[in-house]
Amino acid sequence: MQGLVTKSTGSWYTVLGDDESRYECRIKGKLRMKGLVSTNPVAVGDRVDFELEPDQETAVISKVHDRKNYIIRKSINLSKQVQIIAANLDLACLVVTLASPRTSLGFIDRFLVTAEAYGVPAILIFNKLDLFSKEGLEILDNYFDLYQNIGYPCYSVSAIKGTNIETLEIVIKDKISLFSGHSGVGKSSLINRLIPGKELRTGEISDWSDMGKHTTTFAELFELPFGGKLIDTPGIRELGIADIEKYELGHFFPEMRAIMNNCKFNNCVHINEPGCAVLQALENGDIEPTRYDSYQSIYFNNETRA
């Protein structure tokens, strides 16, 4: 039997079979022994083979089909391992906020680099538009200019007021879309808007940390009423870059990728080499300093702080 993994709780997986029935599955023992470095060899969005156990009430996943792409993050507690956030995606949607809690440019850039590295188109969704002051709207315009000039579509919404939800529906219609972001950015409230009646639990912002409290505890795939699927994931406080070599990092910054062939040296890593087209573009104002700061941060530290 074959099906689609729609929910992962760590040890058990819900699989939507091709017969439209749902099955609670565990992993076949040997599936864990294939040298996989991920903490979760099966992810939401995977196509899998499974077989019913003798009790006919549960099933065992025996094979994971090849993935067209996926999004991963470094496991914070197990530094040599990675976690597959979701697989077989048409779109990666990062939900961000400018305050309560603020999503840093560094966090945004690390997410976008990961999406680039694993072949997933990405967009930015700026939530909580209802809270923006005049100054906040000016900052939002600057963010839009920054990322849309690079090639990342940006959308502003209010999950609370329902502002621009129809526009977002058009963007994700008939796609398999990942929704990710910090805890507290309003991801669950936004999904509740997109799927009336879903009523995902939402949380308050922690006063002492200005960070959201986790309300989603596992990844889950939902059917969208207007067509397509949405994968909800637990809020990410930290995002570690995984499995990207330093020498290839520049390829995952589109504005650098477009000009790096003009560098004097083929092995230029755009730090201090003479004749570097990227450094020249930075000096000329053609590359945003914040983006280059993110590049350096990942290159030197691969830091995981938000």
DODREN-934096 format. One record per residue (C-alpha): residue number from 1; x, y, z. Coordinates in steps of 0.001 Angstrom, whole numbers, plus 500000, padded with zeros to 6 digits. Example, Ala and Ser with C-alpha at 12.3 -4.5 7.8 and 13.67 -1.06 7.14 Angstrom:
! DODREN-934096
<site num="1" X="512300" Y="495500" Z="507800"/>
<site num="2" X="513670" Y="498940" Z="507140"/>
END
This chain:
! DODREN-934096
<site num="1" X="500000" Y="500000" Z="500000"/>
<site num="2" X="501098" Y="503581" Z="499331"/>
<site num="3" X="500167" Y="506909" Z="500810"/>
<site num="4" X="501098" Y="510425" Z="501914"/>
<site num="5" X="502440" Y="511220" Z="505384"/>
<site num="6" X="500149" Y="513895" Z="506828"/>
<site num="7" X="501252" Y="514022" Z="510458"/>
<site num="8" X="504351" Y="513241" Z="512484"/>
<site num="9" X="504514" Y="513006" Z="516258"/>
<site num="10" X="508050" Y="511647" Z="516425"/>
<site num="11" X="507366" Y="507954" Z="516794"/>
<site num="12" X="504020" Y="507591" Z="514988"/>
<site num="13" X="502947" Y="508873" Z="511590"/>
<site num="14" X="499505" Y="509390" Z="510100"/>
<site num="15" X="499407" Y="508256" Z="506474"/>
<site num="16" X="496628" Y="509107" Z="504045"/>
<site num="17" X="496396" Y="506014" Z="501893"/>
<site num="18" X="495640" Y="506102" Z="498197"/>
<site num="19" X="492312" Y="504544" Z="499196"/>
<site num="20" X="491554" Y="507820" Z="501114"/>
<site num="21" X="491692" Y="505989" Z="504460"/>
<site num="22" X="493998" Y="507158" Z="507243"/>
<site num="23" X="496435" Y="504805" Z="508929"/>
<site num="24" X="498528" Y="505183" Z="512083"/>
<site num="25" X="501998" Y="503930" Z="511200"/>
<site num="26" X="505326" Y="503320" Z="512832"/>
<site num="27" X="508691" Y="502907" Z="511132"/>
<site num="28" X="510041" Y="499511" Z="510185"/>
<site num="29" X="513136" Y="498834" Z="512265"/>
<site num="30" X="515629" Y="498587" Z="509426"/>
<site num="31" X="514506" Y="501960" Z="508072"/>
<site num="32" X="516431" Y="503532" Z="510927"/>
<site num="33" X="519628" Y="501673" Z="510034"/>
<site num="34" X="520441" Y="503082" Z="506597"/>
<site num="35" X="522990" Y="505642" Z="507726"/>
<site num="36" X="520530" Y="508533" Z="507692"/>
<site num="37" X="521810" Y="511473" Z="509708"/>
<site num="38" X="518377" Y="513034" Z="510135"/>
<site num="39" X="516546" Y="512704" Z="513428"/>
<site num="40" X="513389" Y="511864" Z="511492"/>
<site num="41" X="513843" Y="509536" Z="508485"/>
<site num="42" X="510152" Y="510065" Z="507628"/>
<site num="43" X="508703" Y="513568" Z="507242"/>
<site num="44" X="505325" Y="515114" Z="506559"/>
<site num="45" X="504898" Y="515311" Z="502797"/>
<site num="46" X="506706" Y="512030" Z="502131"/>
<site num="47" X="505240" Y="509402" Z="499836"/>
<site num="48" X="505679" Y="506034" Z="501519"/>
<site num="49" X="504990" Y="502323" Z="501181"/>
<site num="50" X="503335" Y="500735" Z="504203"/>
<site num="51" X="501736" Y="497468" Z="505227"/>
<site num="52" X="499085" Y="496637" Z="507797"/>
<site num="53" X="500143" Y="494833" Z="510948"/>
<site num="54" X="498353" Y="491617" Z="511990"/>
<site num="55" X="495927" Y="493528" Z="514219"/>
<site num="56" X="494760" Y="495416" Z="511107"/>
<site num="57" X="494582" Y="498582" Z="513233"/>
<site num="58" X="498115" Y="499938" Z="512742"/>
<site num="59" X="500649" Y="499768" Z="509945"/>
<site num="60" X="504396" Y="499807" Z="509334"/>
<site num="61" X="506203" Y="502136" Z="506915"/>
<site num="62" X="508677" Y="500094" Z="504914"/>
<site num="63" X="509909" Y="502555" Z="502287"/>
<site num="64" X="510187" Y="506299" Z="501722"/>
<site num="65" X="509961" Y="507295" Z="498054"/>
<site num="66" X="512540" Y="509638" Z="496571"/>
<site num="67" X="511860" Y="513276" Z="497469"/>
<site num="68" X="511757" Y="516050" Z="494882"/>
<site num="69" X="512948" Y="518455" Z="497589"/>
<site num="70" X="512761" Y="519141" Z="501303"/>
<site num="71" X="513527" Y="521727" Z="503963"/>
<site num="72" X="515918" Y="520810" Z="506766"/>
<site num="73" X="517409" Y="522449" Z="509817"/>
<site num="74" X="520347" Y="521558" Z="512012"/>
<site num="75" X="519365" Y="519728" Z="515162"/>
<site num="76" X="520241" Y="522130" Z="517973"/>
<site num="77" X="520826" Y="519457" Z="520607"/>
<site num="78" X="522425" Y="516913" Z="518255"/>
<site num="79" X="524836" Y="519017" Z="516230"/>
<site num="80" X="525800" Y="516253" Z="513790"/>
<site num="81" X="522233" Y="515533" Z="512833"/>
<site num="82" X="519577" Y="517382" Z="510906"/>
<site num="83" X="515805" Y="517482" Z="511095"/>
<site num="84" X="513718" Y="517272" Z="507940"/>
<site num="85" X="510972" Y="519853" Z="508440"/>
<site num="86" X="508849" Y="518789" Z="505452"/>
<site num="87" X="509246" Y="517167" Z="502039"/>
<site num="88" X="507961" Y="517428" Z="498453"/>
<site num="89" X="507047" Y="521105" Z="498585"/>
<site num="90" X="505865" Y="523530" Z="495942"/>
<site num="91" X="506347" Y="526568" Z="498169"/>
<site num="92" X="508006" Y="527521" Z="501447"/>
<site num="93" X="506178" Y="530349" Z="503229"/>
<site num="94" X="508022" Y="532103" Z="506036"/>
<site num="95" X="505623" Y="533986" Z="508311"/>
<site num="96" X="507438" Y="536931" Z="509875"/>
<site num="97" X="506648" Y="539938" Z="512048"/>
<site num="98" X="508389" Y="543262" Z="512635"/>
<site num="99" X="507504" Y="543253" Z="516346"/>
<site num="100" X="506045" Y="541031" Z="519062"/>
<site num="101" X="508146" Y="539042" Z="518308"/>
<site num="102" X="510510" Y="540652" Z="515825"/>
<site num="103" X="511838" Y="538383" Z="513094"/>
<site num="104" X="515461" Y="539327" Z="512446"/>
<site num="105" X="516874" Y="539768" Z="508971"/>
<site num="106" X="519446" Y="537121" Z="509827"/>
<site num="107" X="516733" Y="534552" Z="510552"/>
<site num="108" X="514926" Y="535420" Z="507325"/>
<site num="109" X="518119" Y="535074" Z="505322"/>
<site num="110" X="519036" Y="531702" Z="506859"/>
<site num="111" X="515582" Y="530377" Z="505966"/>
<site num="112" X="515878" Y="531671" Z="502401"/>
<site num="113" X="519348" Y="530167" Z="502016"/>
<site num="114" X="518010" Y="526799" Z="503155"/>
<site num="115" X="515120" Y="527012" Z="500692"/>
<site num="116" X="517525" Y="527900" Z="497878"/>
<site num="117" X="519874" Y="525062" Z="498774"/>
<site num="118" X="517154" Y="522426" Z="498661"/>
<site num="119" X="515263" Y="523698" Z="495649"/>
<site num="120" X="512115" Y="525079" Z="497259"/>
<site num="121" X="510637" Y="528392" Z="495997"/>
<site num="122" X="510113" Y="530754" Z="498948"/>
<site num="123" X="507912" Y="533714" Z="499842"/>
<site num="124" X="507716" Y="536015" Z="502862"/>
<site num="125" X="504414" Y="536693" Z="504626"/>
<site num="126" X="504472" Y="539723" Z="506941"/>
<site num="127" X="501725" Y="539217" Z="509510"/>
<site num="128" X="500118" Y="541517" Z="512109"/>
<site num="129" X="499551" Y="544354" Z="509654"/>
<site num="130" X="496839" Y="545604" Z="512012"/>
<site num="131" X="499506" Y="546526" Z="514594"/>
<site num="132" X="501690" Y="548625" Z="512290"/>
<site num="133" X="502250" Y="552291" Z="513036"/>
<site num="134" X="503086" Y="554770" Z="510269"/>
<site num="135" X="506764" Y="554227" Z="511023"/>
<site num="136" X="506213" Y="550470" Z="510939"/>
<site num="137" X="504624" Y="550686" Z="507499"/>
<site num="138" X="507690" Y="552579" Z="506248"/>
<site num="139" X="509946" Y="549824" Z="507596"/>
<site num="140" X="507699" Y="547243" Z="505947"/>
<site num="141" X="508122" Y="549038" Z="502613"/>
<site num="142" X="511899" Y="548832" Z="503054"/>
<site num="143" X="511686" Y="545090" Z="503724"/>
<site num="144" X="509518" Y="544642" Z="500635"/>
<site num="145" X="512013" Y="546572" Z="498504"/>
<site num="146" X="514922" Y="544545" Z="499882"/>
<site num="147" X="513516" Y="541091" Z="499268"/>
<site num="148" X="511367" Y="541653" Z="496196"/>
<site num="149" X="514341" Y="543198" Z="494397"/>
<site num="150" X="516212" Y="539960" Z="495054"/>
<site num="151" X="513303" Y="537927" Z="493708"/>
<site num="152" X="511340" Y="536838" Z="496772"/>
<site num="153" X="507620" Y="537719" Z="496635"/>
<site num="154" X="506400" Y="539482" Z="499790"/>
<site num="155" X="502871" Y="539752" Z="501165"/>
<site num="156" X="501451" Y="541683" Z="504110"/>
<site num="157" X="498458" Y="540273" Z="505970"/>
<site num="158" X="496542" Y="540495" Z="509199"/>
<site num="159" X="495359" Y="537140" Z="510458"/>
<site num="160" X="493280" Y="538913" Z="513107"/>
<site num="161" X="491506" Y="541321" Z="510732"/>
<site num="162" X="491549" Y="539066" Z="507670"/>
<site num="163" X="493411" Y="541667" Z="505609"/>
<site num="164" X="494767" Y="540397" Z="502254"/>
<site num="165" X="493879" Y="536778" Z="503031"/>
<site num="166" X="492231" Y="536435" Z="499605"/>
<site num="167" X="495499" Y="537400" Z="497922"/>
<site num="168" X="497357" Y="534758" Z="499904"/>
<site num="169" X="494783" Y="532143" Z="498946"/>
<site num="170" X="495499" Y="532794" Z="495277"/>
<site num="171" X="499239" Y="532384" Z="495874"/>
<site num="172" X="499007" Y="528991" Z="497618"/>
<site num="173" X="496014" Y="527572" Z="495719"/>
<site num="174" X="496639" Y="524041" Z="494384"/>
<site num="175" X="500156" Y="523949" Z="495879"/>
<site num="176" X="501761" Y="522007" Z="498722"/>
<site num="177" X="502955" Y="524866" Z="500928"/>
<site num="178" X="505075" Y="524818" Z="504064"/>
<site num="179" X="504225" Y="527427" Z="506722"/>
<site num="180" X="507105" Y="528161" Z="509052"/>
<site num="181" X="508322" Y="530911" Z="511365"/>
<site num="182" X="509093" Y="531914" Z="514931"/>
<site num="183" X="506646" Y="530982" Z="517655"/>
<site num="184" X="504275" Y="533895" Z="518175"/>
<site num="185" X="504231" Y="535324" Z="514650"/>
<site num="186" X="500583" Y="534339" Z="514254"/>
<site num="187" X="501063" Y="531287" Z="512069"/>
<site num="188" X="498248" Y="529312" Z="513698"/>
<site num="189" X="495889" Y="532321" Z="513511"/>
<site num="190" X="496727" Y="532686" Z="509834"/>
<site num="191" X="496009" Y="529015" Z="509153"/>
<site num="192" X="492701" Y="529346" Z="510999"/>
<site num="193" X="491826" Y="532135" Z="508549"/>
<site num="194" X="492790" Y="530038" Z="505545"/>
<site num="195" X="490924" Y="526961" Z="506791"/>
<site num="196" X="487675" Y="528102" Z="508448"/>
<site num="197" X="486698" Y="525807" Z="511297"/>
<site num="198" X="490215" Y="524437" Z="511812"/>
<site num="199" X="490602" Y="526309" Z="515120"/>
<site num="200" X="494255" Y="525587" Z="515762"/>
<site num="201" X="495298" Y="526602" Z="519247"/>
<site num="202" X="496971" Y="530013" Z="519429"/>
<site num="203" X="499254" Y="531353" Z="522133"/>
<site num="204" X="500248" Y="534563" Z="523867"/>
<site num="205" X="503598" Y="536307" Z="523616"/>
<site num="206" X="505949" Y="535758" Z="526549"/>
<site num="207" X="506465" Y="539077" Z="528343"/>
<site num="208" X="510016" Y="538402" Z="529463"/>
<site num="209" X="511391" Y="537127" Z="526165"/>
<site num="210" X="509078" Y="538779" Z="523587"/>
<site num="211" X="508967" Y="535361" Z="521979"/>
<site num="212" X="505905" Y="533301" Z="521284"/>
<site num="213" X="504937" Y="530185" Z="523160"/>
<site num="214" X="504817" Y="526985" Z="521143"/>
<site num="215" X="501262" Y="526056" Z="520203"/>
<site num="216" X="502010" Y="523622" Z="517379"/>
<site num="217" X="503912" Y="520625" Z="518758"/>
<site num="218" X="504248" Y="518499" Z="515623"/>
<site num="219" X="504154" Y="518854" Z="511856"/>
<site num="220" X="500821" Y="518249" Z="510163"/>
<site num="221" X="499386" Y="518540" Z="506646"/>
<site num="222" X="495960" Y="520090" Z="506092"/>
<site num="223" X="493770" Y="520167" Z="503002"/>
<site num="224" X="492936" Y="523706" Z="501865"/>
<site num="225" X="489240" Y="524278" Z="501069"/>
<site num="226" X="490102" Y="526241" Z="497919"/>
<site num="227" X="492595" Y="523661" Z="496617"/>
<site num="228" X="496049" Y="522542" Z="497674"/>
<site num="229" X="497681" Y="521452" Z="500920"/>
<site num="230" X="499343" Y="523303" Z="503769"/>
<site num="231" X="501987" Y="521866" Z="506101"/>
<site num="232" X="502032" Y="523471" Z="509540"/>
<site num="233" X="505210" Y="523096" Z="511602"/>
<site num="234" X="506189" Y="523906" Z="515187"/>
<site num="235" X="507501" Y="527416" Z="515703"/>
<site num="236" X="511240" Y="527721" Z="515170"/>
<site num="237" X="513202" Y="529676" Z="517746"/>
<site num="238" X="516559" Y="528853" Z="516157"/>
<site num="239" X="517482" Y="527877" Z="512620"/>
<site num="240" X="520812" Y="526209" Z="512014"/>
<site num="241" X="522148" Y="525924" Z="508473"/>
<site num="242" X="522898" Y="522314" Z="507602"/>
<site num="243" X="524914" Y="520554" Z="504910"/>
<site num="244" X="526041" Y="523649" Z="503012"/>
<site num="245" X="529754" Y="523946" Z="502233"/>
<site num="246" X="531367" Y="527342" Z="502654"/>
<site num="247" X="532611" Y="527455" Z="499081"/>
<site num="248" X="529078" Y="527000" Z="497706"/>
<site num="249" X="527279" Y="529373" Z="500069"/>
<site num="250" X="527285" Y="532305" Z="497633"/>
<site num="251" X="525246" Y="530270" Z="495141"/>
<site num="252" X="522289" Y="530439" Z="497542"/>
<site num="253" X="522207" Y="534246" Z="497630"/>
<site num="254" X="520527" Y="535075" Z="494278"/>
<site num="255" X="522067" Y="538544" Z="494023"/>
<site num="256" X="525547" Y="537055" Z="494489"/>
<site num="257" X="524873" Y="534115" Z="492187"/>
<site num="258" X="523989" Y="536526" Z="489374"/>
<site num="259" X="527439" Y="538176" Z="489344"/>
<site num="260" X="529893" Y="535737" Z="490933"/>
<site num="261" X="531115" Y="534492" Z="487550"/>
<site num="262" X="532637" Y="537958" Z="487131"/>
<site num="263" X="534996" Y="537401" Z="490047"/>
<site num="264" X="538686" Y="537332" Z="489109"/>
<site num="265" X="539251" Y="533929" Z="490713"/>
<site num="266" X="537069" Y="530858" Z="490136"/>
<site num="267" X="537386" Y="529806" Z="493780"/>
<site num="268" X="536482" Y="533230" Z="495173"/>
<site num="269" X="534477" Y="533033" Z="498398"/>
<site num="270" X="533743" Y="536781" Z="498469"/>
<site num="271" X="535467" Y="537654" Z="501725"/>
<site num="272" X="538666" Y="539565" Z="500888"/>
<site num="273" X="539839" Y="538307" Z="497503"/>
<site num="274" X="541111" Y="540841" Z="494939"/>
<site num="275" X="538884" Y="541320" Z="491921"/>
<site num="276" X="535769" Y="540036" Z="493711"/>
<site num="277" X="532635" Y="541101" Z="491847"/>
<site num="278" X="530484" Y="540596" Z="494960"/>
<site num="279" X="532612" Y="542916" Z="497099"/>
<site num="280" X="532600" Y="545476" Z="494294"/>
<site num="281" X="528793" Y="545275" Z="494070"/>
<site num="282" X="528600" Y="545706" Z="497845"/>
<site num="283" X="530776" Y="548811" Z="497611"/>
<site num="284" X="528633" Y="550153" Z="494771"/>
<site num="285" X="525434" Y="549667" Z="496764"/>
<site num="286" X="524120" Y="546923" Z="494479"/>
<site num="287" X="524119" Y="544350" Z="497297"/>
<site num="288" X="522390" Y="545201" Z="500563"/>
<site num="289" X="524804" Y="545323" Z="503539"/>
<site num="290" X="522362" Y="543340" Z="505687"/>
<site num="291" X="522404" Y="540506" Z="503158"/>
<site num="292" X="526179" Y="540485" Z="503048"/>
<site num="293" X="526242" Y="540526" Z="506862"/>
<site num="294" X="524079" Y="537392" Z="506802"/>
<site num="295" X="526438" Y="535810" Z="504286"/>
<site num="296" X="529435" Y="536484" Z="506525"/>
<site num="297" X="527591" Y="535271" Z="509616"/>
<site num="298" X="526763" Y="531938" Z="507979"/>
<site num="299" X="530209" Y="531633" Z="506379"/>
<site num="300" X="532232" Y="532226" Z="509546"/>
<site num="301" X="529961" Y="530970" Z="512285"/>
<site num="302" X="527026" Y="529042" Z="510849"/>
<site num="303" X="525422" Y="530533" Z="513923"/>
<site num="304" X="521972" Y="529413" Z="515036"/>
<site num="305" X="520916" Y="532413" Z="517071"/>
<site num="306" X="517832" Y="534249" Z="515877"/>
END
